[in-house]
């Protein structure tokens, strides 16, 4: 059995307000979802789990651009059941 983990990514995009920003973040994350077999024949799945933060950065941004990605171990309480990113209640990172 393979190793489970997570990747944390940061995207820059434009939105008119907080709710459209939250929905755009979910749309971007969903667009990156994928599932495939690796060289060892193990299933690899990329799934959006949640939107953690939203921040106001200013006007001169490139819409949809990923600016950060970090692999992190799965939390001990993570289950294999599907998640609902639509239920995410993101915080601000303080940027």
N, C-alpha and C positions, 0 to 999 in steps of 0.2 A: 504494500500500500504506500502511496506517495505522501509527501509532506504537505500539510495544509498551511496556508498563510494568506496574508492580505497585502494589498498594495494601496497606499494612500496617494492620491493624485490631487494636484491643484490646477484649476483651469481659470483663465481670465475670459470674461464675456461681458457684454453690455445688456442691461435690462432697465426698464423704466422704474421698477419698484421692487420691494422684497419678495412678494409672491411670484411675480414673473421670473425673478432671479432664481428662486427655489425650483420652479418648474423647469427652467432652462438647465439648471445643474442636473436635475434628474434626467432630462433628455440627453445631455452630453454623456452622462454615465451609462445610460442604457445603450447608447450608440456604440459603446466600446465592449459590450458584453459579447462573449465568445465561448465556445466549447470545442475541444479537439482532443485527439489522442496524441500523447507525446511519443518520443522515440522508444520508450519502454512499454508502450501500449496502455499507459495509464491515462484516464480521463482528466483533462485540465479544463477548468471552468473559470471564466472571468465574469463576475456578477457585481452589479452595484448593490452595496449593502445599505448605505445611508449617505446623506449629505450632512457633513459635520459642521461646516462653517460657511457663512456668506459675509463678504466684506465690501464696503464701498471704497474703491481705489482711485476714482477720478474718471476723466473723459477719454483719454488717449490710450485705449486698450485694443488688443486684437481679439475679436470675438471667438470664443471656443478654444483658445490656445491653452494647452496644458503647460504649466510652468514648473511643476514639481511632482515627483512620484517617489513613494517610499514603501518598501516591503516591510510588513510588520507581522509577527506571529499571530495566529488566531487566538482569541480569548478563550479561556477554559469553558466559558458558558455558551460558546457558539454552538448552534445545532446545525444539522443538515437540512432543516426545513427551509422553505423559501422565505425570503424577507420581502418587505414592502417598503422600498425607498420612498414611496409616496407618503408614508406616515412619518418620515424624518422631520425632526424639529431642529434645524441647524442653529448653532450658536455663532457668535462672531469670534474670530481668532485674535482680534486686537491689532490687526495690521493697520 
